[in-house]
Amino acid sequence: MKIGVSSACLYPMETIASIRTLTECGVDFFEIFFNTISEIEQGYVDEIKKLLNSADANVCSIHPFTSGYEPYLLFTDYERRYRDTLEFYKKYFYCAARLGAKIIVIHGDRKTAANGISDEEYFEKFAELSKIANEYGVTLAQENVNAFRSQRPEFVRKMREYLGGASSFVFDIKQAVRSGTDPYEMCSAMGDRLVHIHLNDNSPDSDCLLPGSGSMDYEKLLNLLNRIGYQGDIVIEVYRRSFGDISELKASYEYVKKLCENYFVKINKKTI
């Protein structure tokens, strides 16, 4: 399990500047959140790759800037727009493959089955896009997101049961908290189809804090991940307003690395 940081933590700093700043803080593992169309063109992607190579850093995941438009672009009953979007998302898959990332994060649909496509149609569209992603060596993964269909564990379970091995999920703690869902229940709903984690913390006063700044029971979470056999990585994803100086983000990154290291040392001792 590797620990990383999302470039989104420094938004609205430009993506390359964010990555450079984080590498200067000692971060060597990333989720890259693209913020505009020019950033998924080959020239910009090659600049990112050059920067990563110079810092001996790697990318685990890509977050599209079109996430908020996915209800309109992907989970729509307008077939021609859907087909055009399948072609457009190949740009993200190319970027991921070029940068060595294995996961593409999507938010999905805000509409419900009552005022949009059925859940079954949703799952089939996800599966079709997922198949295209696989052709690039990339996994498409559904994130739990507040105010989207995926905010409820029931929907996640239904998706997992319907698609089986064709389903993959991203667990985001703050999104579960914001939607009024027990984060551990959401994580359990994803089960063995969980492939990626956005880590953050929370308190009664804030639903998004740096890890180690709130009341999240990380040992409970790590125990759960151990039980379901989680094989993915962990990326810190918070908002820029979630911390003051960049040194606070760096300290949180070191805290999470040490936390996970100590946990697995303890687990290994128990199995000897």
C-alpha positions, 0 to 999 in steps of 0.5 A, spaced: 500 500 500 502 506 497 500 513 500 500 519 496 497 526 495 492 529 490 494 535 486 487 537 487 489 539 494 492 545 492 487 547 487 486 553 484 494 552 483 495 550 476 496 542 476 503 542 474 505 547 479 501 543 484 505 537 482 512 540 483 510 543 489 508 537 492 514 533 490 518 539 493 515 537 500 517 529 499 511 527 496 512 521 490 505 518 489 499 522 486 492 522 484 492 528 478 486 532 478 486 535 471 482 542 471 481 543 463 481 541 456 488 543 455 491 539 460 489 533 457 493 534 450 499 530 449 504 536 450 501 538 457 501 530 459 508 530 457 510 535 461 507 532 467 511 526 465 517 529 465 516 532 472 514 526 475 520 522 472 525 528 474 522 527 481 522 519 481 515 520 482 509 516 480 501 516 479 496 512 481 490 515 479 486 520 474 480 525 476 477 528 470 475 535 470 468 533 467 466 529 473 460 534 474 458 534 467 457 526 467 450 526 468 449 530 462 455 527 458 454 519 460 448 517 464 443 520 459 438 517 454 441 522 449 444 516 445 448 521 440 451 525 446 453 519 450 457 516 444 461 522 443 462 522 450 465 515 450 470 517 445 472 523 449 473 519 455 479 516 451 483 522 452 483 521 459 484 513 458 490 515 454 493 520 459 492 515 464 496 510 460 501 515 458 502 517 466 502 510 468 496 511 472 491 505 473 485 508 475 480 513 472 475 516 478 468 518 476 462 521 479 456 518 475 449 521 475 446 526 480 439 524 477 435 518 480 431 512 477 425 516 478 427 522 473 433 519 469 435 513 466 434 506 470 439 503 475 440 498 470 441 502 464 446 506 469 450 500 470 450 498 463 453 505 461 458 504 466 460 497 464 461 499 456 465 505 458 469 500 463 470 496 457 474 501 453 478 503 459 480 496 460 483 497 453 488 502 455 490 498 461 486 502 466 480 501 471 474 505 471 472 506 478 465 509 481 466 514 487 461 515 492 459 522 492 454 527 496 448 528 492 450 523 486 446 516 486 453 513 489 452 517 495 448 511 498 451 504 500 444 501 497 446 503 490 453 501 491 451 494 493 446 494 488 451 496 482 456 491 485 451 485 485 449 487 478 456 488 475 460 483 479 467 483 477 466 489 472 465 494 478 470 498 481 469 503 487 473 509 490 471 510 497 472 518 499 471 519 507 468 526 506 463 524 501 460 519 505 460 524 511 457 529 507 451 525 505 450 523 512 452 516 511 457 512 516 463 512 512 465 505 514 458 502 512 460 505 505 467 502 505 463 495 507 458 496 501 464 496 496 467 490 499 472 486 495 471 491 489 474 497 492 480 499 488 482 506 491 481 511 497 481 518 498 483 519 505 481 525 509 478 527 516 472 530 519 470 533 526 463 535 528 465 542 526 468 540 519 466 534 514 473 535 511 480 536 515 487 533 513 488 526 516 490 526 523 486 533 525 479 530 526 476 524 530 476 519 524 478 512 527 483 510 522 485 503 526 478 501 525 478 503 517 485 499 517 482 493 520 476 493 515 480 494 509 484 488 512 478 484 512 476 485 505 483 484 503 484 491 500 490 491 495 490 498 493 493 505 495 491 511 499 491 518 497 490 524 501 484 528 498 482 535 501 480 542 499 485 548 499 481 551 505 482 545 509 489 547 511 493 553 512 501 552 510 503 547 506 507 544 511 501 542 515 499 538 508 506 535 509 506 533 516 499 530 515 502 526 509 508 523 513 503 522 519 499 517 514 505 514 512 507 512 519 500 510 521 499 505 515 507 502 517 505 501 524 499 498 523 501 493 518 507 492 522 502 490 528 498 486 523 504 482 521 507 480 528 500 477 530 500 473 524 507 470 526 
